Amino acid sequence: MPRTILHVDLDAFFCAVEEQRDPPLRGKAFAVGGNVEGRGVVSSCSYPARRFGVCSAMPMVRALALCPDLLRLPTSFPAYRAASHAVMQRLRARTPMVEQISIDEAFLDVSELSTSGGMLAQQLQAQIREELGLPCSIGVATNKLVAKVATDVGKASARSDGPPNAICTVPPGVEAAFLAHLPAIALWGVGTKTAERLAALGLHTIGDIAAWPSASLERRFGQHGRALARHARGLDDRPVIIEHAAKSVSRETTFPRDVEDVETLQRTDHAQAADVGKRLRRAEMVGTTVKLRLRWSDFTTLTRQATLPRPTAHDAEIATAALHLLDQVWPTGDSVRLIGVGVTGLCSPSRQLSLWESERSANTERDRHLQITVASLRDRYGYNLFRWGSDVPSR
């Protein structure tokens, strides 16, 4: 028997919560996000604002140019998390098979329920609207991929000045036909660059991809090509995963102005490494790989990683690896817009000492105890309690 998967997406979620908190906002053009003076971007925007061309991820300066009367609100994450929790509670009351993929999205596997997927979608949409005052759109299909695309198609097809409140159902057996006429970029996993490469082959729609030989896609795109061939045919056997284990811990900083001096980048690197280390220790986890992410002033972004000799949650070891990556990839004097440090390959430490051991800090017992004490005090009293010599500007 085919599965029945629902994809629930809360419409303009941040804005909908803000309208709950301040009803006079309804019907007005407003955006939630960062400020204009810095590098603020639009996190969410109301549907009246969208009529002016404002959209999520747009720089706030650009949004104001399109809509000079745009109201700007700071983000209120405690309120968003509370509203999200209330929605997920109602989804899990229907079935325990709920996979939350973001603060405002979730998949449900309702295959075992007697009610049809379309009817369940209507019931959930009405319940969320009536009990929480939040609009949502829902896609119904036999797998996660098609359900997600169905939600997007439903939203795009809605004829309303307000939230789409769409429901789009794809019956079993017509998945490939449903996808065929859509543009290639509508396929989950196809970004701008992949779409450009596909277009160079004459593949402009999902149907074009489905008709292309799978072996050729795999030769050109590797394993991603194999997935493209399956997904373009509407095939996706991924299960709904009830719980996600953390795969990485990271911290990023977008500078108010482009940075060109190494001292600022190094100080930021140390602070980010300390934050990542602190979060790892709180979770009682260690990681095997350090990642560095850089974005230049022209928005070009690169990521580099280094595998550590042993798993760690040690601030200094994370920072040292990240600084080494920075030395390798940063041309001195080039403007940096964003820098980020992360740790992946997470696992539980085999013994408590491994949280602190490293090739450098294990040389002497005194040095090891110093590192443990510094990290412990920083965890309790804050990062700025201590400053390494490399954090102090040379001037």
N, C-alpha and C positions, 0 to 999 in steps of 0.2 A: 504494500500500500504506500502511496506517496505521502511524504511528510506535509504538514501544514505549518509554515513559519510566518510569523508576523514581525514586521519591522515598524517600531513606533518611534516617531520623530516629533518632538515638541516644537511647534512653530514659533520662530523668533523668541526663543525661550526667555532670554534675559529681559527682553522688552516686555514680554507678557507678565513676568514677575513684577517688573517696575510699575506696570499699569495696575496691578493688584495693590501695590503699596501706595500708589498715587493715582487714583482714578481719573483726575483731570487730564492725564497724559493721553488718554484714549483719543484716537483720531488725529493726534499731532505728529509732526515729523520730529523724531528724536533718535539719538544714538547713544549706546552704552559703550564706554571704552576709555582710552587714554586721553591725555590733554593735547592741546594744539601746540604748545611751546616745545614739548619734547618730541619723542618718536611715537606718539600715541596713535593707535589704530582703532578702527571700529570693531568692537567685539560682536555687537548685534545692533540692528537698526529696525525701527518700526516700519510697517508696510507703507504708511504715507511717505516716509523718507525714501523708500525704495523707488517710488515714482519719480524722484529726482535723479535716480541713478546711483544713490548711495548703496553700498553693499558691505558685507562683513569683510574684514581684513584690509579694508581700504584705509590709507592714512587719513587721520582726522582732518588734516589741512585740506586734503582733496575733497572730503565730504562737505566741508564748509563752503568750498568754492562752488560745488554743485547745488548746495542748499544753504544759502546764507542765513536763513532763519532757523537752522537746525538747532534743537535743544540738545545739550550734551550732559550726560549723566555719568558719574563714576560707577565702576562695577561694585556690586554688593554681593560678594560670593557667599557669605553666610546665609543670606536669603535664598540665593539660587540653590545652594546645597540642600537647604531645608525643603524647598519645593520639589527638587529632584527626588529626595528621599520619599516624600509623600506619594509621588507618582509611582516609583518603583515598588512601594508597599502594595499599591493597588494592582499592579501587574502580577506580583508574586502571590497575591490572594487568588488569582485565577489559575496560576500554574507555577510550580517551583522551577520550571525550566525557563529561566530568564537570564539572559546574558546582557549586562549593561555595558555598552561600548563607549559611552561618554556621559557627561552630566545630563544630556537631553536626548539620548538615543538608547534603544534596547531591542534585542531580538527575543521573541518568545517562540518556543516549540509547543504548539497546542495540538499535536497530532493525536494525543490520547483522549482529548476532550470530545464529547458527543456533538457539541455545537459547531457549526461550520465556521471556517476562518473568517468569512465575510461578516457573519452575524456577530462573532466575537469582536471584530474590529469596530463595528458600529456601537456595541455595548461599551467597550473600553473608551472609545472616543467620547461618548455621551457622559460616562461616569467621570472622566477626568475634567471635562468641561463643567459639569454641574457641581461636582464636589470641590474642585480646586480652582475653577475659573480659568483653566489653561487650555488653549487650543492645541491640537496635535493632528498629524497626518500619519496614515498607516498604510503599509504595503503588505499584501498577502500573496504568498507563492509557496512553491514546494521546496525552496531552498533559500539560504540567506542572501546570496548574490541577487537573485531575481526579486526577492522581497524588497531589498534596498533600492534597486533601480525602480521598482514599482512605486515606492514612496516618492522618489524624485519626479517620475513621470506624472503622478497624481498632483503633486504640487505645481508643476509647470502647466498643467492643463486647467487648473482652477481659474475660474473667472470671478474674481472678487477683489475688492479694494482692500480687504482685510486679510486675516490669516486664511490660508487655503482650506484647512479642515478637510483634507482630501482623504479618500479611501480608494485604493486601486488594487483590484484583485486579478491575479494571473492564474487561470485554471490549469490543472495538470495537463501536460502534453503539448502546450502551446508556448512554452518558454522561449524556444528559439525564434519562433515567429514574432513573439512580442518584442524581442530585442532587435530583430533584424534591421528595422528601419531607423533605429536610433543612431546618432553619431558615435564614432568610435570612442570619443572621450567620455561618453556616458557609462562606459563599462568600468566597473569597479577595478582599480589597479592600473588604469590608463591615465597617465598624467599628460601634461603639455608636450614634453619631449618625446614620450612614446607615441603620442598621437601624430607628431610631426614625422617620426620615422615610418609609421604605418601609412601616412598620407603619401610619403615618397614612393611607397610600393603600390599606390593606387587604392589603398584600403581606407575608405572614408566612413563607412558604417560598420556596425557590429556584424551585420549580415555579410559584408565583404570579408571580415576576419574569419567568420565561420566557414566561408567557402574556400579560403586559402588553405593549401596543404599544411597539416599540422607539423610535419617534419621540417618544412621550410621555416615556419615560425620558430621552431625550437633551435634550428641552426642559427638564425639571426638574433634571437632574443634569449637563448639559453632556457633555463627552467621557467623563466617568466613567459617565454613563448609557448611552452606546453600548457601553462595555466591559461593564457590568452585563448588558445584553441578550444579548451574545454569551456571556459566561461562564455565565449561567444556563442556557443551552442546551448547555453542555459544550463550547463552541468556544474553542480557544486554540491559535494557531499560533506562539507564541513559541519560538524555538530554544533548545537548551541551549548556553549561552555558556561557552566553555572558560576565558577569562580576562576579568577585569573591570578596566577602567581606573578609577583612583580618581576619584570625582566631587566629593569635598569633604574638607576637613581641619577638624576642630573639637575644641573642648575645653569641657567642662562642669564646674561645681562645684555640689554640693549642700551648703549650709551646715549645720553642726551645729545652729544655731538661726537662726530667721528674721532676716533683716537688714533694717534700716530706714534706715541712714545711707548717704549717697551716697559718702563716702570709702571705705568698705569695698567697695562695688560698683565704684568706679573702680579701686582697687588690684587687685581680682580681674580686672577687664576687662584691665588692662595685662598682668598675668601670663599670662592666657589668650592674649592676642594674641601675646605673645612666644613662647609654646609653639607656637602655630599657625604663626607665621613661621619658627621653627626647623625644624619638620617640613617645611614647604614648601621651604625652602632645601636641606635634606638630600635631598629628592626631586627637586631641580632643577625645581621647578614654580612657577608664579605663578597668582594667581586674580583674577577680575574682580568678584566680588560678596562683600560681607561680610554675615554674618547674625548677628543677636542673638536669643537665646532666653531667655525669662524664665518662671519659674513662681511664682505667688503662693502664699501660705500655704494657700489653699483648693484647691490643685492645678490651678487654671486656668492654662493655658500659652498663650503667644503667641510668634510668630516674626515678626521684621521683617528686611528686607534693604535694602541700598543698593548700587547699582552704582558702581564706582570709575571715575575718568576714564581710568585705564590699569591693566593687570594689575600686581600687586605681590606680593612676599613680605616686605614691610617691616613690622616690628613696629609702629612708630609709626603708620604709615598705617592698618593694620588696627585698632589701638586707637582712633584718632581717629574712624574711621567707626562703630565699635561704640558709642563714647561718645555720638556724635551721635544714634544710634538710641535709646540709653538715655534721653537727655534728652527725646526726643519721646514715649516711651511709658510712662515710669515716673512715676506720681504720687508726688511727694515724701512720704515717710513710710509708704507702703504696704509691707507685709512681703514680702520676696522669699525664696523657698525655694531656688531654683536659678537660676543664670545661666550662659549659654554663649555662646561666640564661635566662629564658623566662617567659612571661606572656600570658595566654590564657583566654578564656571566655570573649572576648572583647565586649564592648558595649559603647554607648554614655553616659556620666555622666548625671544624672537627674538634677543636678544643679552644678554650677561651684565649689562650696565649696567642693563637694565630690571628686574633683581631689586631695585634700590635706588632707581631714579628715582621721584620723586613730585612733584606740584606744589609741595609744601612744602619737601622736602629738596633739590630740585635748584636752589633759588634761588642758592646759593653753593656753590662747590667744597669749601670747608672744611666746611660743614655736611654735605654728602654723604659726605665721607670720615669724619666723626665717626660718622654713622649706620652706615656699613659696619663701622667698627672696633668700635663697641659691640656690634653684633649678632654679629660674629665672635668677640669675647671671651666673650660670653654663651654662644654655642654651645659654646665650648671649656671654659669654667670654671663655667658655671651662671648662671641668671637673676639671682641675688641679688648678683652682682659689682657691678652698677650699679643705682641707683635714680633714676628721674626725679623731678623736684621734685613732680609731681602725685601720685606714689606716697606721699609723706611726709605723714602726718596733720597737719592744720593745727595741732592742739593741741601 
